[in-house]
Amino acid sequence: MNRELDTIGKRIRACRKDMGYSQETLAAMLYMKKTTICRYEKDEHDIPSSIIVDLAKALQTTPNYLLMGESHEDSWEEEVIRILDWIKDPAMRKLAIRQLQCIADMI
């Protein structure tokens, strides 16, 4: 694991910056105070599991990445499930699944 990202707080901060979010923006998305995000990023507070899930969604990553530092490539199945879950229209979700099946058939 990259030493620069060896804590959950550092991974949250890196993901937030990758998304172009300020601490204020991320806090507003999660209905919390900026100081809470700041403390999470500094590893000053334990983060409840429900908040980790919310953080992962807001930062477009997986809870496993935030918790364990597993690379996004290590959890591609979760990424596919997460993306499909974002598609609310049943017809569009079915189309996306068919496209994935076509890609898998080509490999």
Buried (B, 14 or more C-beta within 10 A) or exposed (E): EEEEBEBBBBBBBBBBEEBEBEBEBBBBBBEBEBEBBBBBBEBEEEBEEEBBEBBBBBBBBBBBBBBBBBEEEEBEEBBEEBEEEEBEEEEEBEEBEEEEEEEEEEE
